């Protein structure tokens, strides 16, 4: 078993309107895996409720000694992570170019 990582992708809005649904999805996936990778490339908006789901996932993973990685941060996610200096908290590399692209046309 070279690849014991479970992968899920979140897309659309990670906002208060979907937080309860996303919490269940993420925590169930985390409980079913020793290592979980969450692809954030399709996320179009992230608010504090969505951010709380990601923080809860990080804390739950640490408490259960499971690995959690957030990957492929969309510009919306990268912008919030940069603004709140969260890359170190999550322990993931957030490409600076992902954040910059959302500001190039404006």
Phi and psi in radians as a Rosetta constraint file:
Dihedral C 1 N 2 CA 2 C 2 CIRCULARHARMONIC -1.352 0.35
Dihedral N 2 CA 2 C 2 N 3 CIRCULARHARMONIC -0.448 0.35
Dihedral C 2 N 3 CA 3 C 3 CIRCULARHARMONIC -2.175 0.35
Dihedral N 3 CA 3 C 3 N 4 CIRCULARHARMONIC 1.592 0.35
Dihedral C 3 N 4 CA 4 C 4 CIRCULARHARMONIC -1.733 0.35
Dihedral N 4 CA 4 C 4 N 5 CIRCULARHARMONIC 0.396 0.35
Dihedral C 4 N 5 CA 5 C 5 CIRCULARHARMONIC -1.672 0.35
Dihedral N 5 CA 5 C 5 N 6 CIRCULARHARMONIC 2.231 0.35
Dihedral C 5 N 6 CA 6 C 6 CIRCULARHARMONIC -1.585 0.35
Dihedral N 6 CA 6 C 6 N 7 CIRCULARHARMONIC 2.369 0.35
Dihedral C 6 N 7 CA 7 C 7 CIRCULARHARMONIC -2.090 0.35
Dihedral N 7 CA 7 C 7 N 8 CIRCULARHARMONIC 2.348 0.35
Dihedral C 7 N 8 CA 8 C 8 CIRCULARHARMONIC -2.289 0.35
Dihedral N 8 CA 8 C 8 N 9 CIRCULARHARMONIC 2.730 0.35
Dihedral C 8 N 9 CA 9 C 9 CIRCULARHARMONIC -2.114 0.35
Dihedral N 9 CA 9 C 9 N 10 CIRCULARHARMONIC 2.326 0.35
Dihedral C 9 N 10 CA 10 C 10 CIRCULARHARMONIC -1.857 0.35
Dihedral N 10 CA 10 C 10 N 11 CIRCULARHARMONIC 2.439 0.35
Dihedral C 10 N 11 CA 11 C 11 CIRCULARHARMONIC -2.485 0.35
Dihedral N 11 CA 11 C 11 N 12 CIRCULARHARMONIC 2.961 0.35
Dihedral C 11 N 12 CA 12 C 12 CIRCULARHARMONIC 1.330 0.35
Dihedral N 12 CA 12 C 12 N 13 CIRCULARHARMONIC -2.595 0.35
Dihedral C 12 N 13 CA 13 C 13 CIRCULARHARMONIC -1.546 0.35
Dihedral N 13 CA 13 C 13 N 14 CIRCULARHARMONIC 2.183 0.35
Dihedral C 13 N 14 CA 14 C 14 CIRCULARHARMONIC -1.740 0.35
Dihedral N 14 CA 14 C 14 N 15 CIRCULARHARMONIC 1.378 0.35
Dihedral C 14 N 15 CA 15 C 15 CIRCULARHARMONIC -2.252 0.35
Dihedral N 15 CA 15 C 15 N 16 CIRCULARHARMONIC 3.122 0.35
Dihedral C 15 N 16 CA 16 C 16 CIRCULARHARMONIC -0.975 0.35
Dihedral N 16 CA 16 C 16 N 17 CIRCULARHARMONIC -0.509 0.35
Dihedral C 16 N 17 CA 17 C 17 CIRCULARHARMONIC -1.243 0.35
Dihedral N 17 CA 17 C 17 N 18 CIRCULARHARMONIC -0.348 0.35
Dihedral C 17 N 18 CA 18 C 18 CIRCULARHARMONIC -2.135 0.35
Dihedral N 18 CA 18 C 18 N 19 CIRCULARHARMONIC 0.037 0.35
Dihedral C 18 N 19 CA 19 C 19 CIRCULARHARMONIC -1.013 0.35
Dihedral N 19 CA 19 C 19 N 20 CIRCULARHARMONIC -0.785 0.35
Dihedral C 19 N 20 CA 20 C 20 CIRCULARHARMONIC -1.094 0.35
Dihedral N 20 CA 20 C 20 N 21 CIRCULARHARMONIC -0.783 0.35
Dihedral C 20 N 21 CA 21 C 21 CIRCULARHARMONIC -1.095 0.35
Dihedral N 21 CA 21 C 21 N 22 CIRCULARHARMONIC -0.784 0.35
Dihedral C 21 N 22 CA 22 C 22 CIRCULARHARMONIC -1.184 0.35
Dihedral N 22 CA 22 C 22 N 23 CIRCULARHARMONIC -0.637 0.35
Dihedral C 22 N 23 CA 23 C 23 CIRCULARHARMONIC -1.028 0.35
Dihedral N 23 CA 23 C 23 N 24 CIRCULARHARMONIC -0.826 0.35
Dihedral C 23 N 24 CA 24 C 24 CIRCULARHARMONIC -1.084 0.35
Dihedral N 24 CA 24 C 24 N 25 CIRCULARHARMONIC -0.822 0.35
Dihedral C 24 N 25 CA 25 C 25 CIRCULARHARMONIC -1.022 0.35
Dihedral N 25 CA 25 C 25 N 26 CIRCULARHARMONIC -0.861 0.35
Dihedral C 25 N 26 CA 26 C 26 CIRCULARHARMONIC -1.199 0.35
Dihedral N 26 CA 26 C 26 N 27 CIRCULARHARMONIC -0.803 0.35
Dihedral C 26 N 27 CA 27 C 27 CIRCULARHARMONIC -1.183 0.35
Dihedral N 27 CA 27 C 27 N 28 CIRCULARHARMONIC -0.637 0.35
Dihedral C 27 N 28 CA 28 C 28 CIRCULARHARMONIC -1.121 0.35
Dihedral N 28 CA 28 C 28 N 29 CIRCULARHARMONIC -0.756 0.35
Dihedral C 28 N 29 CA 29 C 29 CIRCULARHARMONIC -1.115 0.35
Dihedral N 29 CA 29 C 29 N 30 CIRCULARHARMONIC -0.690 0.35
Dihedral C 29 N 30 CA 30 C 30 CIRCULARHARMONIC -1.158 0.35
Dihedral N 30 CA 30 C 30 N 31 CIRCULARHARMONIC -0.741 0.35
Dihedral C 30 N 31 CA 31 C 31 CIRCULARHARMONIC -1.148 0.35
Dihedral N 31 CA 31 C 31 N 32 CIRCULARHARMONIC -0.499 0.35
Dihedral C 31 N 32 CA 32 C 32 CIRCULARHARMONIC -1.512 0.35
Dihedral N 32 CA 32 C 32 N 33 CIRCULARHARMONIC -0.059 0.35
Dihedral C 32 N 33 CA 33 C 33 CIRCULARHARMONIC -2.301 0.35
Dihedral N 33 CA 33 C 33 N 34 CIRCULARHARMONIC 2.621 0.35
Dihedral C 33 N 34 CA 34 C 34 CIRCULARHARMONIC -1.388 0.35
Dihedral N 34 CA 34 C 34 N 35 CIRCULARHARMONIC -0.520 0.35
Dihedral C 34 N 35 CA 35 C 35 CIRCULARHARMONIC -2.423 0.35
Dihedral N 35 CA 35 C 35 N 36 CIRCULARHARMONIC 2.298 0.35
Dihedral C 35 N 36 CA 36 C 36 CIRCULARHARMONIC -2.172 0.35
Dihedral N 36 CA 36 C 36 N 37 CIRCULARHARMONIC 2.336 0.35
Dihedral C 36 N 37 CA 37 C 37 CIRCULARHARMONIC -2.040 0.35
Dihedral N 37 CA 37 C 37 N 38 CIRCULARHARMONIC 2.173 0.35
Dihedral C 37 N 38 CA 38 C 38 CIRCULARHARMONIC -1.919 0.35
Dihedral N 38 CA 38 C 38 N 39 CIRCULARHARMONIC 2.050 0.35
Dihedral C 38 N 39 CA 39 C 39 CIRCULARHARMONIC -1.483 0.35
Dihedral N 39 CA 39 C 39 N 40 CIRCULARHARMONIC 2.097 0.35
Dihedral C 39 N 40 CA 40 C 40 CIRCULARHARMONIC -1.862 0.35
Dihedral N 40 CA 40 C 40 N 41 CIRCULARHARMONIC 0.240 0.35
Dihedral C 40 N 41 CA 41 C 41 CIRCULARHARMONIC -1.135 0.35
Dihedral N 41 CA 41 C 41 N 42 CIRCULARHARMONIC -0.424 0.35
Dihedral C 41 N 42 CA 42 C 42 CIRCULARHARMONIC -1.655 0.35
Dihedral N 42 CA 42 C 42 N 43 CIRCULARHARMONIC 0.093 0.35
Dihedral C 42 N 43 CA 43 C 43 CIRCULARHARMONIC -1.330 0.35
Dihedral N 43 CA 43 C 43 N 44 CIRCULARHARMONIC 2.175 0.35
Dihedral C 43 N 44 CA 44 C 44 CIRCULARHARMONIC -1.746 0.35
Dihedral N 44 CA 44 C 44 N 45 CIRCULARHARMONIC -0.362 0.35
Dihedral C 44 N 45 CA 45 C 45 CIRCULARHARMONIC -2.686 0.35
Dihedral N 45 CA 45 C 45 N 46 CIRCULARHARMONIC 2.486 0.35
Dihedral C 45 N 46 CA 46 C 46 CIRCULARHARMONIC -2.376 0.35
Dihedral N 46 CA 46 C 46 N 47 CIRCULARHARMONIC 2.109 0.35
Dihedral C 46 N 47 CA 47 C 47 CIRCULARHARMONIC -1.997 0.35
Dihedral N 47 CA 47 C 47 N 48 CIRCULARHARMONIC -3.021 0.35
Dihedral C 47 N 48 CA 48 C 48 CIRCULARHARMONIC -1.135 0.35
Dihedral N 48 CA 48 C 48 N 49 CIRCULARHARMONIC -0.560 0.35
Dihedral C 48 N 49 CA 49 C 49 CIRCULARHARMONIC -1.177 0.35
Dihedral N 49 CA 49 C 49 N 50 CIRCULARHARMONIC -0.750 0.35
Dihedral C 49 N 50 CA 50 C 50 CIRCULARHARMONIC -1.138 0.35
Dihedral N 50 CA 50 C 50 N 51 CIRCULARHARMONIC -0.683 0.35
Dihedral C 50 N 51 CA 51 C 51 CIRCULARHARMONIC -1.109 0.35
Dihedral N 51 CA 51 C 51 N 52 CIRCULARHARMONIC -0.677 0.35
Dihedral C 51 N 52 CA 52 C 52 CIRCULARHARMONIC -1.082 0.35
Dihedral N 52 CA 52 C 52 N 53 CIRCULARHARMONIC -0.624 0.35
Dihedral C 52 N 53 CA 53 C 53 CIRCULARHARMONIC -1.103 0.35
Dihedral N 53 CA 53 C 53 N 54 CIRCULARHARMONIC -0.761 0.35
Dihedral C 53 N 54 CA 54 C 54 CIRCULARHARMONIC -1.170 0.35
Dihedral N 54 CA 54 C 54 N 55 CIRCULARHARMONIC -0.672 0.35
Dihedral C 54 N 55 CA 55 C 55 CIRCULARHARMONIC -1.150 0.35
Dihedral N 55 CA 55 C 55 N 56 CIRCULARHARMONIC -0.758 0.35
Dihedral C 55 N 56 CA 56 C 56 CIRCULARHARMONIC -1.041 0.35
Dihedral N 56 CA 56 C 56 N 57 CIRCULARHARMONIC -0.735 0.35
Dihedral C 56 N 57 CA 57 C 57 CIRCULARHARMONIC -1.070 0.35
Dihedral N 57 CA 57 C 57 N 58 CIRCULARHARMONIC -0.752 0.35
Dihedral C 57 N 58 CA 58 C 58 CIRCULARHARMONIC -1.091 0.35
Dihedral N 58 CA 58 C 58 N 59 CIRCULARHARMONIC -0.796 0.35
Dihedral C 58 N 59 CA 59 C 59 CIRCULARHARMONIC -1.164 0.35
Dihedral N 59 CA 59 C 59 N 60 CIRCULARHARMONIC -0.701 0.35
Dihedral C 59 N 60 CA 60 C 60 CIRCULARHARMONIC -1.142 0.35
Dihedral N 60 CA 60 C 60 N 61 CIRCULARHARMONIC -0.719 0.35
Dihedral C 60 N 61 CA 61 C 61 CIRCULARHARMONIC -1.070 0.35
Dihedral N 61 CA 61 C 61 N 62 CIRCULARHARMONIC -0.790 0.35
Dihedral C 61 N 62 CA 62 C 62 CIRCULARHARMONIC -1.113 0.35
Dihedral N 62 CA 62 C 62 N 63 CIRCULARHARMONIC -0.766 0.35
Dihedral C 62 N 63 CA 63 C 63 CIRCULARHARMONIC -1.110 0.35
Dihedral N 63 CA 63 C 63 N 64 CIRCULARHARMONIC -0.611 0.35
Dihedral C 63 N 64 CA 64 C 64 CIRCULARHARMONIC -1.647 0.35
Dihedral N 64 CA 64 C 64 N 65 CIRCULARHARMONIC 0.102 0.35
Dihedral C 64 N 65 CA 65 C 65 CIRCULARHARMONIC 0.947 0.35
Dihedral N 65 CA 65 C 65 N 66 CIRCULARHARMONIC 0.837 0.35
Dihedral C 65 N 66 CA 66 C 66 CIRCULARHARMONIC -1.996 0.35
Dihedral N 66 CA 66 C 66 N 67 CIRCULARHARMONIC 2.681 0.35
Dihedral C 66 N 67 CA 67 C 67 CIRCULARHARMONIC -1.556 0.35
Dihedral N 67 CA 67 C 67 N 68 CIRCULARHARMONIC 2.402 0.35
Dihedral C 67 N 68 CA 68 C 68 CIRCULARHARMONIC -2.348 0.35
Dihedral N 68 CA 68 C 68 N 69 CIRCULARHARMONIC 2.240 0.35
Dihedral C 68 N 69 CA 69 C 69 CIRCULARHARMONIC -2.260 0.35
Dihedral N 69 CA 69 C 69 N 70 CIRCULARHARMONIC 2.333 0.35
Dihedral C 69 N 70 CA 70 C 70 CIRCULARHARMONIC -1.747 0.35
Dihedral N 70 CA 70 C 70 N 71 CIRCULARHARMONIC 2.232 0.35
Dihedral C 70 N 71 CA 71 C 71 CIRCULARHARMONIC -2.288 0.35
Dihedral N 71 CA 71 C 71 N 72 CIRCULARHARMONIC 2.824 0.35
Dihedral C 71 N 72 CA 72 C 72 CIRCULARHARMONIC 0.939 0.35
Dihedral N 72 CA 72 C 72 N 73 CIRCULARHARMONIC 0.902 0.35
Dihedral C 72 N 73 CA 73 C 73 CIRCULARHARMONIC -1.025 0.35
Dihedral N 73 CA 73 C 73 N 74 CIRCULARHARMONIC 2.199 0.35
Dihedral C 73 N 74 CA 74 C 74 CIRCULARHARMONIC -1.225 0.35
Dihedral N 74 CA 74 C 74 N 75 CIRCULARHARMONIC 2.879 0.35
Dihedral C 74 N 75 CA 75 C 75 CIRCULARHARMONIC -0.974 0.35
Dihedral N 75 CA 75 C 75 N 76 CIRCULARHARMONIC -0.640 0.35
Dihedral C 75 N 76 CA 76 C 76 CIRCULARHARMONIC -1.117 0.35
Dihedral N 76 CA 76 C 76 N 77 CIRCULARHARMONIC -0.735 0.35
Dihedral C 76 N 77 CA 77 C 77 CIRCULARHARMONIC -1.234 0.35
Dihedral N 77 CA 77 C 77 N 78 CIRCULARHARMONIC -0.815 0.35
Dihedral C 77 N 78 CA 78 C 78 CIRCULARHARMONIC -1.034 0.35
Dihedral N 78 CA 78 C 78 N 79 CIRCULARHARMONIC -0.663 0.35
Dihedral C 78 N 79 CA 79 C 79 CIRCULARHARMONIC -1.106 0.35
Dihedral N 79 CA 79 C 79 N 80 CIRCULARHARMONIC -0.795 0.35
Dihedral C 79 N 80 CA 80 C 80 CIRCULARHARMONIC -1.170 0.35
Dihedral N 80 CA 80 C 80 N 81 CIRCULARHARMONIC -0.749 0.35
Dihedral C 80 N 81 CA 81 C 81 CIRCULARHARMONIC -1.078 0.35
Dihedral N 81 CA 81 C 81 N 82 CIRCULARHARMONIC -0.692 0.35
Dihedral C 81 N 82 CA 82 C 82 CIRCULARHARMONIC -1.185 0.35
Dihedral N 82 CA 82 C 82 N 83 CIRCULARHARMONIC -0.802 0.35
Dihedral C 82 N 83 CA 83 C 83 CIRCULARHARMONIC -1.059 0.35
Dihedral N 83 CA 83 C 83 N 84 CIRCULARHARMONIC -0.686 0.35
Dihedral C 83 N 84 CA 84 C 84 CIRCULARHARMONIC -1.757 0.35
Dihedral N 84 CA 84 C 84 N 85 CIRCULARHARMONIC 0.090 0.35
Dihedral C 84 N 85 CA 85 C 85 CIRCULARHARMONIC 0.930 0.35
Dihedral N 85 CA 85 C 85 N 86 CIRCULARHARMONIC 0.922 0.35
Dihedral C 85 N 86 CA 86 C 86 CIRCULARHARMONIC -1.737 0.35
Dihedral N 86 CA 86 C 86 N 87 CIRCULARHARMONIC -0.107 0.35
Dihedral C 86 N 87 CA 87 C 87 CIRCULARHARMONIC -0.999 0.35
Dihedral N 87 CA 87 C 87 N 88 CIRCULARHARMONIC -0.752 0.35
Dihedral C 87 N 88 CA 88 C 88 CIRCULARHARMONIC -1.168 0.35
Dihedral N 88 CA 88 C 88 N 89 CIRCULARHARMONIC -0.657 0.35
Dihedral C 88 N 89 CA 89 C 89 CIRCULARHARMONIC -1.033 0.35
Dihedral N 89 CA 89 C 89 N 90 CIRCULARHARMONIC -0.787 0.35
Dihedral C 89 N 90 CA 90 C 90 CIRCULARHARMONIC -1.446 0.35
Dihedral N 90 CA 90 C 90 N 91 CIRCULARHARMONIC -0.284 0.35
Dihedral C 90 N 91 CA 91 C 91 CIRCULARHARMONIC 1.252 0.35
Dihedral N 91 CA 91 C 91 N 92 CIRCULARHARMONIC 0.413 0.35
Dihedral C 91 N 92 CA 92 C 92 CIRCULARHARMONIC -2.022 0.35
Dihedral N 92 CA 92 C 92 N 93 CIRCULARHARMONIC 2.601 0.35
Dihedral C 92 N 93 CA 93 C 93 CIRCULARHARMONIC -1.398 0.35
Dihedral N 93 CA 93 C 93 N 94 CIRCULARHARMONIC 2.159 0.35
Dihedral C 93 N 94 CA 94 C 94 CIRCULARHARMONIC -1.873 0.35
Dihedral N 94 CA 94 C 94 N 95 CIRCULARHARMONIC 1.968 0.35
Dihedral C 94 N 95 CA 95 C 95 CIRCULARHARMONIC -1.077 0.35
Dihedral N 95 CA 95 C 95 N 96 CIRCULARHARMONIC 2.201 0.35
Dihedral C 95 N 96 CA 96 C 96 CIRCULARHARMONIC -1.059 0.35
Dihedral N 96 CA 96 C 96 N 97 CIRCULARHARMONIC -0.629 0.35
Dihedral C 96 N 97 CA 97 C 97 CIRCULARHARMONIC -1.102 0.35
Dihedral N 97 CA 97 C 97 N 98 CIRCULARHARMONIC -0.466 0.35
Dihedral C 97 N 98 CA 98 C 98 CIRCULARHARMONIC -1.136 0.35
Dihedral N 98 CA 98 C 98 N 99 CIRCULARHARMONIC -0.673 0.35
Dihedral C 98 N 99 CA 99 C 99 CIRCULARHARMONIC -1.284 0.35
Dihedral N 99 CA 99 C 99 N 100 CIRCULARHARMONIC -0.721 0.35
Dihedral C 99 N 100 CA 100 C 100 CIRCULARHARMONIC -1.119 0.35
Dihedral N 100 CA 100 C 100 N 101 CIRCULARHARMONIC -0.578 0.35
Dihedral C 100 N 101 CA 101 C 101 CIRCULARHARMONIC -1.078 0.35
Dihedral N 101 CA 101 C 101 N 102 CIRCULARHARMONIC -0.561 0.35
Dihedral C 101 N 102 CA 102 C 102 CIRCULARHARMONIC -1.253 0.35
Dihedral N 102 CA 102 C 102 N 103 CIRCULARHARMONIC -0.240 0.35
Dihedral C 102 N 103 CA 103 C 103 CIRCULARHARMONIC -1.886 0.35
Dihedral N 103 CA 103 C 103 N 104 CIRCULARHARMONIC -0.071 0.35
Dihedral C 103 N 104 CA 104 C 104 CIRCULARHARMONIC -1.189 0.35
Dihedral N 104 CA 104 C 104 N 105 CIRCULARHARMONIC -0.657 0.35
Dihedral C 104 N 105 CA 105 C 105 CIRCULARHARMONIC -1.492 0.35
Dihedral N 105 CA 105 C 105 N 106 CIRCULARHARMONIC -0.231 0.35
